[in-house]
Every structure is written in structure tokens, then in C-alpha cells.
Amino acid sequence: MQTPNTEKSPVELAAQDLFDFAVDREDIKAVLAALHPNAQTPRHTLEYELAILKIISVGWSLAYFLEHSPHKAALAENFWDGVREFSQTVSTTSGLMTGQNIDYFQILKDRLNTYVGAMNEKTDATEPAAVIGPEFARTCGNADDVFTVMTGARLFIATIGSVKSYLEEVKLR
């Protein structure tokens, strides 16, 4: 009797690892623990928006770092499929708790479009984090809070750096 081959390909394994990293909250907790006491944005807002920023930063990193890679499409598709499933769970749970329909995947897509739009407008920025930080603060409703700007930029830089290192480690970049 033959057993079906259930082993995942290196690309599928990488997508799963990156998805797990994207939804892990430990680094978000660390960023919040190091938050300057004069930060004016409510912590619950920061935590919510940082979780969104981390997920979309991982997805953006795949497109950026794998621009010319033959693995780009498959890895991105597997990653975003995982995010879509996760989003359905978040949407369902949130809907049950609040009594309102929430489409978390649409929220992620809208935020991604916001950040990409901001980067497209600021073509003179020397690096993406110089755009992401201020846009993150605007998204949090506090564009003038330098600590919120720095918090968003810090998570973005750490996330894309981790993704880049991981892709190099597993030889997909």
C-alpha cells in the first residue's frame, strides 16, 4: 500500500515558517515594553496596528527580496493563503465577540495598499522605513507622535531584516 507524499516542499515550509513569524506576537510585546513613556498613542491601538504592520511587512518583504526569484510566486501564494485562513478565524472570532461582521483580510489588504501608496508617493525617501514610520503613526491616529513613528519604523525594519535573513538562510533568495 502506498502512502501519499505529505512532505512539504522547501517553498511550502518557508511559507509556513514566515506565516508563523508574521503572526507571532513576541517581538510586538518587546517593542511595546520598550515604548517610551511619553508616547501618546494608546497601547491597544499600537498593539493592533503593529500586528497588522508585521503581517503585511512579511508579505511585502517577499515581493521585495524575491523580486527576480523563481520562488517568489509560490512562496507568496502559500504565505498569503495562510494569512487568508488566519484572517477568517480572526474575523469569525471577532464577529462572535462584537456582534459585527469584520473582514480582517480586507483590513490587511487596505493597510497594505495604504503603505504601498505612501511609498509610491514618497519616491525621494532613502529607505522604506522613512515612509512606513510616519504612515504608521497616521494610521494610529497620531501623526505627530515621534514615538509612534519610531515604533512603526522599528518593527518594520526588524521584520524585513528577519525575513531577509531567513530567506538567505534557507537559500531562497
N, C-alpha and C positions, 0 to 999 in steps of 0.2 A: 504494500500500500504506500502510495506516495503522499508525502506531507507537503502542503503548499508552502512556497517560499515566502515567509513573513519577515525576512530580514529587510531592514530599510536600507536604501542606498545612502551613500555619503551625503548627498544633497538633502535627502529627507531627514537624516539625522541632524544635519546642520540647521535645517529649518526648525526642527523641534527644539534644539538647543537655544536657538535665537529667540524663538517664541517664549520658551521658559524664562529666558533672561528678560525679555521685554515686559513680562507681567509680574516678575519678581519685585517685591517692594522694599527689599532690604536697603538698597542704595538710596531710595527715596526717603526712608526713615533716617538714614545717616545725613542726608542733605538737610532734612528738617531739623535734626538735632543740632546741626551746626548753623542754623539760621540765626542771623544777627538779631539781637533783642529789639532793635529799633525798626525791624521790618514791619510794615504797616498792613500788609495783605493778610487776611485771616488764614490761619494754618490749614483749615479744612479746604479752603479754596486752593491753596498751594498744593496740598496733597492730591486733590482731584486732578488738577491741571498737570502736575508733574507726572502722574501715572499715564495720562494721555500723551504728553510730550515724549515720554520714554518709548512707548509703543510705536509712535509714528517716527521717532528718531531711528529706531532699529530698521523699520521699513524703508525710510529714506536712505539710510546708510547702504542698504543692499543695492539700491539703484545707483548710488553714487560710487561705491567702491567696486561694484561688479559691472560697471558700465560696458566694458568690452569683453566680459567673461561669457563663455558658453553656458555657464551655470546660472546666470542671472535670472532668466525667466522661470526656470523650475524652482529655484530657491525662493524667489519672491512669491510665486504662486502658492507653494507649500506654506510659507510663513503667513501670508495673508489669509489662507484658508483656516489656519489655526486661530488667527485673530478673529475671523468671522465667527467661528464656533464659540470662542470665548465671549465675544460680544453678544451673541444670542443668549448665553447663560446670564450675563450681566443684565441684559435688557429684561429678561424674564423675571429675574430676582428683584430687580428694581421696580418693575411694574407691579409685582405682588406686594412689595413693601409700601409703595407710594400710591397705588391705585391709578397710576398714569402710565400710558404707553411711552416707552423710551426705546429709541433705536441707537444703541451705543455705537454700533459700527458706523452709522451715519454721522454721529458726533465725531468719531475718529477721522472720517473722510473730510468732514468740514474743517476740522482743525488742520489736517494735513494741507488742504487747499489754502487755508489762511497763511500758514507758514511758508509754503512754496510761493504763494502770491507775494508775500513780503520780500522773499529773497529775489524774486523776479523784478520787483520794483527797485530794489536797492542793489543794482548791479555794480556799484562802486565799492561795496563792502569788501574788506580784505579777506574775511572769512565768514562762513555761515553763522557762527555763534554771535557775531556782532549784530546780526539781524534777528536771530532767534530770541536772544535775551530780551530786547525791548518788546518784541511781539508777544512773548510770553507774558510780560508784565501787563501789556494792554489786554490780553486775553483774560488775565486775572482781575481786570478792572482797576488796575493801579499802575498806569504807565509811568508815573513819576517816582515810583519807589525803586531806588537804585538797588536795594537788597533783593527785591523780586526780580529785577533784570538779571542780577548776578546769579541768582538761584536757578533761573531757567537756563542761562548760558552754561553754568557749571554742569547741570545734569546733561544737557545736550552734548557738551564736549566729552564728558566722561562716557556717555553712551556710545557715541560714534567711535571713540577711541577703543572701547571694549569690542565693538563689532569688528573694527578693522583688525585688531589683534587676533580675534577669534578666526576670522576668515583667512588670515595669513597662517595661523597655526594649523588649520585643517586643510590648508593648501587649495582653497577655492578662490583665492584672489590672485 
